[in-house]
Amino acid sequence: MAILLVSGSPRPEGLTIHAVRAVERQLAAAGLATDVLDLAQVDLPTYRGEPVPELGLEWRRRVQECDALVLASPEYHGGMSGAIKTFLDHLTFDEIRDRAVAFIGVASGPHGGTRPILQLQDVVTVLWGRPIGPALAVSGVKEAFDEDGGFRDEQLQRLLPLFVARMQAAVGGSP
Ligand SMILES: Cc1cc2nc3c(=O)[nH]c(=O)nc-3n(C[C@H](O)[C@H](O)[C@H](O)COP(=O)(O)O)c2cc1C
């Protein structure tokens, strides 16, 4: 019962991965197996159709093997990052259809994070995936983490156990 978390920032110094790690720690603490794919650490291919590059095929395999997916995207110009869209463009219906997918949006702005979430939910719905909530919108990300790397925001602290319980239910574990 593994959960694959995809961090959609292309920036090696990006902050989205910190939100992903904060969520991953809670999933792991609940006994769930996790795997993180950090798009800042790969040589991101442009999507050009066939033949699909080896990295694209690897992404397909990793998604196919996971029991649930967490898509995390920074908010760039009011939307999802090109990196996470590139990741998704390399997938097909076969990997997303019926799969439980949860969402994290990360923004430096005080009210940010929701727009990439809404866009990602649309894409997953088009691919017949199963969007599950609650989505986690991390705004003001530069100030979002405490010294242990957890979320300072009280609403995120309240939502996180629910997020974990919903992921547990999605992969068939007991909450
Ligand atoms: C190209 C670009 C566009 C951005 N647009 C927005 C935006 O529309 N709203 C916002 O709140 N932050 C915006 N930001 C700031 C990011 O949300 C911020 O860098 C945050 O840390 C998440 O991205 P990161 O994981 O790459 O660090 C933008 C950053 C970049 C590089």
The ligand as an SDF file (V2000), in Angstrom:
LIG
                    3D

 31 33  0  0  0  0  0  0  0  0999 V2000
    7.4490   31.5210  -12.6010 C   0  0  0  0  0  0  0  0  0  0  0  0
    6.8890   31.7410  -11.2350 C   0  0  0  0  0  0  0  0  0  0  0  0
    5.5900   32.2100  -11.1080 C   0  0  0  0  0  0  0  0  0  0  0  0
    5.0340   32.4070   -9.8310 C   0  0  0  0  0  0  0  0  0  0  0  0
    3.7290   32.8290   -9.7250 N   0  0  0  0  0  0  0  0  0  0  0  0
    3.1540   32.9160   -8.4960 C   0  0  0  0  0  0  0  0  0  0  0  0
    1.7670   33.2400   -8.3500 C   0  0  0  0  0  0  0  0  0  0  0  0
    1.0370   33.4110   -9.3190 O   0  0  0  0  0  0  0  0  0  0  0  0
    1.2460   33.3330   -7.1090 N   0  0  0  0  0  0  0  0  0  0  0  0
    2.0130   33.1140   -5.9840 C   0  0  0  0  0  0  0  0  0  0  0  0
    1.4900   33.1980   -4.8700 O   0  0  0  0  0  0  0  0  0  0  0  0
    3.3310   32.7940   -6.0900 N   0  0  0  0  0  0  0  0  0  0  0  0
    3.9080   32.6770   -7.3040 C   0  0  0  0  0  0  0  0  0  0  0  0
    5.2190   32.3040   -7.4240 N   0  0  0  0  0  0  0  0  0  0  0  0
    5.9940   32.0100   -6.2240 C   0  0  0  0  0  0  0  0  0  0  0  0
    5.9300   30.5040   -5.8990 C   0  0  0  0  0  0  0  0  0  0  0  0
    4.6340   30.1590   -5.4960 O   0  0  0  0  0  0  0  0  0  0  0  0
    6.9660   30.2320   -4.8400 C   0  0  0  0  0  0  0  0  0  0  0  0
    8.2330   30.1710   -5.4670 O   0  0  0  0  0  0  0  0  0  0  0  0
    6.7230   29.0250   -3.9680 C   0  0  0  0  0  0  0  0  0  0  0  0
    7.8630   28.8370   -3.1610 O   0  0  0  0  0  0  0  0  0  0  0  0
    6.3950   27.7110   -4.6730 C   0  0  0  0  0  0  0  0  0  0  0  0
    7.2490   27.4220   -5.7360 O   0  0  0  0  0  0  0  0  0  0  0  0
    8.6520   26.5990   -5.5620 P   0  0  0  0  0  0  0  0  0  0  0  0
    8.3300   25.2280   -5.0430 O   0  0  0  0  0  0  0  0  0  0  0  0
    9.2420   26.5600   -6.9240 O   0  0  0  0  0  0  0  0  0  0  0  0
    9.4670   27.3540   -4.5490 O   0  0  0  0  0  0  0  0  0  0  0  0
    5.8060   32.1370   -8.6760 C   0  0  0  0  0  0  0  0  0  0  0  0
    7.1240   31.6750   -8.8330 C   0  0  0  0  0  0  0  0  0  0  0  0
    7.6630   31.4660  -10.0890 C   0  0  0  0  0  0  0  0  0  0  0  0
    9.0800   30.9180  -10.2180 C   0  0  0  0  0  0  0  0  0  0  0  0
  1  2  1  0
  2  3  1  0
  2 30  2  0
  3  4  2  0
  4  5  1  0
  4 28  1  0
  5  6  2  0
  6  7  1  0
  6 13  1  0
  7  8  2  0
  7  9  1  0
  9 10  1  0
 10 11  2  0
 10 12  1  0
 12 13  2  0
 13 14  1  0
 14 15  1  0
 14 28  1  0
 15 16  1  0
 16 17  1  0
 16 18  1  0
 18 19  1  0
 18 20  1  0
 20 21  1  0
 20 22  1  0
 22 23  1  0
 23 24  1  0
 24 25  2  0
 24 26  1  0
 24 27  1  0
 28 29  2  0
 29 30  1  0
 30 31  1  0
M  END
$$$$
